[in-house]
Structures are given as C-alpha cells and as structure tokens.
Amino acid sequence: MTRRQPPRSALQRELLRLLSPPSRRLSEQPGERALPALLEVARTHAHRPAAEVRAALEDAVRSVGAQPDQAALTEFAEQIEAAENPFL
C-alpha cells in the first residue's frame, strides 16, 4: 500500500480540513482552539516585523489558556513576516 502525499495547495488543505468530520478530542486541543486566532494574525500581520507578529501569536495562544512554544512562535512569525501563512 502506498502512502498518499498531503495536498500541496493551501486551498486543497483547507477544503480537506473543512470536509473532515468533527472530532471532539481534536477540538479540545489548544492548538485547534487557537487556530482561528492564529489564522487571523497570519492574515492581518503579513509583512509586519517578526517581533510584532510573534507578540500577536503569543496573545492568540494564551487566549485559549495554553503555554506558547517560543521557538515555534518565532519560526511562525518569520514566515508571516515573509507573507507566508504557516497555518494553512
């Protein structure tokens, strides 16, 4: 049996996410609860300085009661500064 490659386009990934059946366990995870806020930060903060983006990402993660991973936030902030959306 061959393993399927994940979809390459952001549109395909988003469609698959929307078509996936709801999962209570998944929806309880902090990352899933923070995802709408993280997507909004990525949308509104493109091309802004990474330090500013990182602070907004940290606020989004803390808003769901989670402890942010500083290394991951720094990496995400750099991608958003370059106008890439790491959450799609």
Buried (B, 14 or more C-beta within 10 A) or exposed (E): EEEEEEEEEEEEBBEEEEEEEEEEEEEEEBEEBBBEBBBEBBEEBBEBEBEEBBBBBBEBBBEBEBEBEEEEBBBBBBBBBEEBBBBB
